[in-house]
Structure formats: C-alpha cells, structure tokens
Amino acid sequence: MKVTIIGAGNVGATCAEVIANRRIASEVVLVDIAEGYAEGKAMDIMQCASNSKFDTIVKGSSNDYSLTANSEVVVVTSGIPRKPGMTREELIGTNAAVVKSVMESALKYSPNAIFVMVTNPLDTMTLAALKITGLDRKRIIGMGGALDSARFKYFLSQKLNKPVYDIEGMVIGGHGDTTMIPLIRYATYKGMPVTELLSVEEQEEVCKSTMVGGATLTKLLGTSAWYAPGAAVANVVESILNDFKRMIPCSVLLDGEYGQKGLCIGVPCIIGKNGLEEIVEINLNDKETEKFLASVEAVHNTNKELTV
C-alpha cells in the first residue's frame, strides 16, 4: 500500500515517520516544492529504520509527481502555516491556490486515490478540494476533528489524572478556535461519563483548553504544532488502508446530515477503504445544537472568501 504526502514540512514529515514506524503502508512518498527538502526528510526517516525496526520505504521528490503514481491515499499538507497571532482563516487566499495546484498534479498520477486534507483553514480547504476536482465526497476527508479530539482527550486525562488511552471523547464542528465543539457530555473514562467525575468548572476548563489548543502551541512554538497533527493524519490513513472503519470526527461534505448541505464541517465519520463510509448522526441537545449551528454559520462565512 502506497501513501503520498504533499508537503514535507513538520506535519508532513511527522506523518511519514508515524506511518513508517507503525508500518501502516509499505511505501511513503514525500513531495515538496523546495529542491532537495523532501529527499532529505525521506533519507533522515529511512536512517531510523534499523533502530526503529520498520521496513516501510520512504522516498522524497522535489515537485516530481511521477513517483507518486498509484497511491491509495494522498495527504495534502501543503501551504503556509499559522504564525503567532494569525487565525486559520487568514491563510485562505494563499493556501487555496496551493491546494488547486497539488490536487491537480496528484490526480494525474493517482486518479483513484482518497485524499486527506490538512491545509488550513481546514474546512474551507476541504471544500475547495471538492470544488476543484469534482470528486465524490467519500474521497476527500479533512482531518481536523481527529486532531481536536486527540487534544480533547489529552486535556481530559490531565484534569482526571488518568491515562489518556482509557479516555474517549470527540470534537465536532469547524476546525477553528471559536468553532470547534468538544462534546463533554459524550466523553468517558473507562465507560464512566466524565460529567460525573469532573465539576462543571473543570469541564469548562477542559473545553476551553481544547478550543485554544492549537493557538496555545503556536504561541509557544512560534509556528503551528506538528507531532499531534502528524499522528492524527496517520490514524485516518491507517483506518482507510486497513478498512478499520474507525469512527473519527472528520470534516466532510454534508448533504442533509445534521440538517446541513453544501459545506464541509467536522462530524463523526466511519472511515474505511472507500474513505468516508458513513456519517454518524448523534443526538445533540439544545445547547450543543446551538453551538453547532453557530459553527456552521462561521464556516459558511469563511467559505465566502473562497474563489476557486
């Protein structure tokens, strides 16, 4: 199984490393516009193989897409990252043009690939990819909710002082600091609702920390985070390639689900060999519905800036 990752920056390279270390695919191709950059990252990852005990082949290409031919999955991380003080929405003009270029180039060599979008603003770039290509919505998946949910579970584990792998939780809505919705009501520790384990104030603290999780890291690092995003992407790729049918919150095109049409936004999805296998419509209470509708409106407003 072959995966192409377009953009060999921090997120793309981390994704490649996780895929290799976990033997998710037999071959990974990193592509980057910068001469020698993808080749260097690929070589560095490959030199981990003897110590990390993996046999995945990682290759690099300087904007030559011929090496990507017949990829089952193409991950799109290309574009400029956020800097401190920037919102994801401020990236829209530059990154839409980048997405158009890379999608067209990748499809030329891998016409049957499933695409996992990472470029910000995530929900709008996922919609852009659909508009540019005309592909079925099953084949273009934005990974935002996978990352936001991982951060949610981390903050829950910190507040509960319990192992993160014993915690379940998900985040829906837009992939933005003010638009994501941590579903605290559905979060559990070993099957126990966390609402019975944390005070209302503690629950609110966890949700607030989750919503500004990306901005917090951008402020600390001086650029966007990469370890958790890279791992989140790899998790989506793994569910596709192995047909695991995991339920992962992802940004996908809605066609009547949750009463919405014509936008991509984070909802619980079953991810398998066909990409988006199913959208799971969970019951939202009045407060959650209000937040979701506000998130929908915000994403629609951002989409108005899209010119592709």
Buried (B, 14 or more C-beta within 10 A) or exposed (E): BBBBBBBBBBBBBBBBBBBBBBEBBEBBBBBBBEEEBBBBBBEEBBEBBEEEEBEBBBBBBBBEBEBBBEBBBBBBBBBBBBEEEBBBBBBBEEBBBBBBBBBEBBBEBBEEBBBBBBBBBBBBBBBBBBBBBEBEBBBBBBBBBBBBBBBBBBBBBEBBEBEBEBBBBBBBBBBBBEBBBBBBBBBBBEEEEBBEBBEEEBBEBBBEBBBBBBBBBBEEEEBBBBEBBBBBBBBBBBBBBBEBBBBBBBBBBBEEBBEBEEBBBBBBBBBBBBBBBBBEEBEBEEEBBEBBBBBBEBBBEBBEEBEB
